[in-house]
Every structure is written in structure tokens, then in C-alpha cells.
Amino acid sequence: MTINERIERLKALNLRANPEKEVRELLTKIGKLGHVMVTFHKGKPILRARPNNGGERFEILSDYSFKPQEFNTTYQRASTPYRTMFYGCITPENVGPGELNNSRITGAIEAMPWLRDKTTSGYKKISFGKWIVEEDINLLALVHSNVYYGASSYTKELADAYEKFMSIQDKEILENSKKFQQFLANEFSKEVGTHLDYMISATFTDIVTKYPGQQIDGVLYPSVRTSGQGFNIAITPEACSKLGLYAAGECSIYKLKDHTVVGVDRIVELDGKTEKFKLIELPSDQRACLDQLGVSSIDDLK
């Protein structure tokens, strides 16, 4: 079966019929292809966001880590129901003028899609954990040469590096790799209606992070919910041993339709390994946040 035939078979599948076995078989036997690898070295920060639903407080290291496998029952963009993953956001080293340079914004929008709705208002809580890489992490980068090429200079950098690398490869590998990379980019960037729509991107991630003889800790891909301006990573639970949690914080989000203000309520600095801690309450900035929105109270946001 040619690469074109495999891609067309994958595209034709009714993912909502849960054809997991066929998806895995088609992806496993895709053949030799070229990919871009990105390595995060010691000191690279990774931010993880988690909504405080129901008013809970997160004061345990695991609260800021990956979802426990027993609660991992659905497909997500880079994880299957059979294997949970750690999701986080990163900011590229070289950010172009006017580009999104705050992973906290990416994390908040990823965790709370409600923030993108310009017709609604409200008040919610969210927590952030700042993780730092302590040992090199190797990620397979999903190169978006068309969908998000113009959204970020980092995407351009990855796409251009991919083109340069592939230009010296065997012609058949070059053509097959470009076709498959484009297919994958579309899968990782698509909007979905049900978790089963993530099956291809999630299964691909599961396969590549289990390649024998290769140390691939996860994947790097543009954030769909920031229209490709931010960047997400998904790494295996095993790779989390290469990270340390060095800060945690709890924030309030005040939203008046398309205007959002984030206040910082509690924060704590950590040593990377502390399992249990107490968030330190900061002086309230609620009044200042509400003033920025031009409202007198939280009730005005309902």
C-alpha cells in the first residue's frame, strides 16, 4: 500500500465508529519517513494550567502533573484512553515582534475554551504550575507548513528547517515524508466534535513515543485554541521524571465579553521536588482588576 493509499484510508475512516485497531495498523506500517526533532535542555520552562472547578485548591505536586491513568478515559489531541500524557505550554526562545510571548495565556485558553467566546462574561479560577526541564527532553515536532505557517516565526523556523533537511534526502522519502507530515499537521490542528476525532493524532503520538531504540519523550505542536500563536507539548509520564516543579500559583480570571483581566491570588516558590506545600496568599488585586474592566463588582460579570 502506497503512502497516498494509507493517507486516503485514514481520511476515509469513520472515527466515531472507533476503528482504533485499523488506525494503529495503518500508522504503524507507514514506512520510513523524516521528522523534525526538538530538544529542550536543562532550564527550559514549561507551564501547565488547570482550572479550579468547584473552588478546590491545588497544593500537591501531582495536582500540577499529568492526569492519573484511572481517570484518563478519552482520546485527547496527543493521548489515548490507554496512556495518559503530561500536557504543557512553552514559549519559543526567539519570539517575533507582536507575537504571543506568554505561555500563561496559551495555558489559560487551552484549559478554558470559554475565554475565546467574545459574547460571554464571568469569573473563574485557574492554577498554574511552572515546571523546569532538568534533563534533556526530545520531542517530535509537528510541522505546519500551511495551516499555521504565518502564525508564528517559530512555526516558520521549524517548517524551513524541515524543508532544508528533507531536500537532501532520497526523493521517495522526501515526497512521502512531506505528504504524511502535512496529513499529520492537519490532524493535530483540526477542531473536533467528539473525543474520537482525536484518534489519529493521539494514536500517532502513542506509536512514536514507543519506537524501539529511539528516545522520543513526546510531541510539540501549535496550539489550536490560540490559532497557532502558542505552542503545546505532550510528554509521557515517564519523561516527567526529567522535570521539576519550581513554582505554583492560583489566579482569578475576570472576563467581560472580549476583555479579560487575570489577577494573582496565591503563589509559592518550590525546589522542584516538594510533594506538599501551601500557597501563600497575596494582597487582593480584585478591585484593580474590576476597575480595568470598568465594573463595580463580580456580580456585573454574570
Solvent accessible surface area in square Angstrom, and as a share of the most:
residue,aa,sasa,rsa
1,M,117,0.52
2,T,80,0.47
3,I,15,0.08
4,N,74,0.38
5,E,89,0.40
6,R,32,0.12
7,I,11,0.06
8,E,99,0.44
9,R,103,0.38
10,L,2,0.01
11,K,119,0.50
12,A,86,0.67
13,L,33,0.16
14,N,96,0.49
15,L,17,0.09
16,R,142,0.52
17,A,71,0.55
18,N,81,0.42
19,P,26,0.16
20,E,33,0.15
21,K,166,0.70
22,E,56,0.25
23,V,0,0.00
24,R,68,0.25
25,E,87,0.39
26,L,5,0.03
27,L,7,0.04
28,T,82,0.48
29,K,119,0.50
30,I,23,0.12
31,G,53,0.51
32,K,159,0.67
33,L,29,0.15
34,G,9,0.09
35,H,40,0.18
36,V,18,0.10
37,M,87,0.39
38,V,22,0.12
39,T,52,0.30
40,F,12,0.05
41,H,114,0.51
42,K,160,0.68
43,G,45,0.43
44,K,19,0.08
45,P,62,0.39
46,I,1,0.01
47,L,23,0.12
48,R,39,0.14
49,A,18,0.14
50,R,88,0.32
51,P,30,0.19
52,N,12,0.06
53,N,108,0.56
54,G,88,0.85
55,G,65,0.63
56,E,68,0.31
57,R,106,0.39
58,F,7,0.03
59,E,34,0.15
60,I,73,0.37
61,L,29,0.14
62,S,69,0.44
63,D,31,0.16
64,Y,1,0.00
65,S,13,0.08
66,F,61,0.25
67,K,81,0.34
68,P,62,0.39
69,Q,72,0.32
70,E,125,0.56
71,F,135,0.56
72,N,4,0.02
73,T,96,0.56
74,T,51,0.29
75,Y,6,0.02
76,Q,54,0.24
77,R,27,0.10
78,A,1,0.01
79,S,3,0.02
80,T,2,0.01
81,P,26,0.16
82,Y,143,0.54
83,R,41,0.15
84,T,7,0.04
85,M,7,0.03
86,F,0,0.00
87,Y,42,0.16
88,G,3,0.03
89,C,7,0.04
90,I,5,0.02
91,T,39,0.23
92,P,14,0.09
93,E,137,0.62
94,N,114,0.58
95,V,49,0.28
96,G,16,0.16
97,P,143,0.90
98,G,90,0.87
99,E,48,0.21
100,L,36,0.18
101,N,103,0.53
102,N,59,0.31
103,S,22,0.14
104,R,82,0.30
105,I,78,0.40
106,T,2,0.01
107,G,2,0.02
108,A,8,0.06
109,I,33,0.17
110,E,42,0.19
111,A,31,0.24
112,M,13,0.06
113,P,57,0.36
114,W,48,0.17
115,L,27,0.13
116,R,104,0.38
117,D,57,0.29
118,K,143,0.60
119,T,107,0.62
120,T,46,0.27
121,S,34,0.22
122,G,11,0.11
123,Y,71,0.27
124,K,87,0.37
125,K,49,0.21
126,I,0,0.00
127,S,0,0.00
128,F,14,0.06
129,G,0,0.00
130,K,87,0.37
131,W,8,0.03
132,I,32,0.16
133,V,0,0.00
134,E,52,0.23
135,E,101,0.45
136,D,62,0.32
137,I,0,0.00
138,N,38,0.19
139,L,0,0.00
140,L,2,0.01
141,A,0,0.00
142,L,2,0.01
143,V,3,0.02
144,H,1,0.00
145,S,51,0.33
146,N,92,0.47
147,V,68,0.39
148,Y,24,0.09
149,Y,75,0.29
150,G,65,0.63
151,A,31,0.24
152,S,5,0.03
153,S,41,0.26
154,Y,26,0.10
155,T,4,0.02
156,K,82,0.35
157,E,94,0.42
158,L,17,0.08
159,A,2,0.02
160,D,74,0.38
161,A,52,0.40
162,Y,7,0.03
163,E,74,0.33
164,K,159,0.67
165,F,94,0.39
166,M,0,0.00
167,S,74,0.48
168,I,139,0.71
169,Q,55,0.24
170,D,86,0.44
171,K,147,0.62
172,E,117,0.53
173,I,36,0.18
174,L,37,0.18
175,E,76,0.34
176,N,34,0.17
177,S,2,0.01
178,K,78,0.33
179,K,82,0.35
180,F,2,0.01
181,Q,6,0.03
182,Q,44,0.20
183,F,8,0.03
184,L,0,0.00
185,A,0,0.00
186,N,63,0.32
187,E,18,0.08
188,F,0,0.00
189,S,14,0.09
190,K,56,0.24
191,E,118,0.53
192,V,48,0.27
193,G,64,0.62
194,T,39,0.23
195,H,66,0.30
196,L,31,0.15
197,D,17,0.09
198,Y,26,0.10
199,M,0,0.00
200,I,3,0.01
201,S,1,0.01
202,A,0,0.00
203,T,0,0.00
204,F,8,0.03
205,T,1,0.00
206,D,10,0.05
207,I,20,0.10
208,V,0,0.00
209,T,18,0.10
210,K,117,0.49
211,Y,69,0.26
212,P,125,0.79
213,G,89,0.86
214,Q,108,0.48
215,Q,112,0.50
216,I,11,0.06
217,D,3,0.02
218,G,0,0.00
219,V,0,0.00
220,L,1,0.01
221,Y,6,0.02
222,P,5,0.03
223,S,0,0.00
224,V,9,0.05
225,R,71,0.26
226,T,11,0.06
227,S,69,0.44
228,G,0,0.00
229,Q,83,0.37
230,G,4,0.04
231,F,2,0.01
232,N,10,0.05
233,I,0,0.00
234,A,0,0.00
235,I,0,0.00
236,T,8,0.04
237,P,31,0.19
238,E,120,0.54
239,A,3,0.02
240,C,15,0.09
241,S,88,0.57
242,K,28,0.12
243,L,4,0.02
244,G,0,0.00
245,L,1,0.00
246,Y,74,0.28
247,A,19,0.15
248,A,3,0.02
249,G,8,0.07
250,E,3,0.01
251,C,4,0.02
252,S,2,0.01
253,I,1,0.00
254,Y,2,0.01
255,K,1,0.00
256,L,55,0.27
257,K,111,0.47
258,D,105,0.54
259,H,85,0.38
260,T,52,0.30
261,V,13,0.08
262,V,53,0.30
263,G,1,0.01
264,V,44,0.25
265,D,24,0.12
266,R,41,0.15
267,I,74,0.38
268,V,17,0.10
269,E,150,0.67
270,L,27,0.13
271,D,95,0.49
272,G,1,0.01
273,K,116,0.49
274,T,47,0.27
275,E,107,0.48
276,K,152,0.64
277,F,22,0.09
278,K,152,0.65
279,L,15,0.07
280,I,110,0.56
281,E,121,0.54
282,L,61,0.30
283,P,121,0.76
284,S,102,0.66
285,D,46,0.24
286,Q,64,0.29
287,R,121,0.44
288,A,55,0.43
289,C,5,0.03
290,L,4,0.02
291,D,86,0.44
292,Q,112,0.50
293,L,13,0.06
294,G,68,0.65
295,V,21,0.12
296,S,78,0.50
297,S,41,0.27
298,I,43,0.22
299,D,94,0.49
300,D,69,0.36
301,L,1,0.00
302,K,190,0.80
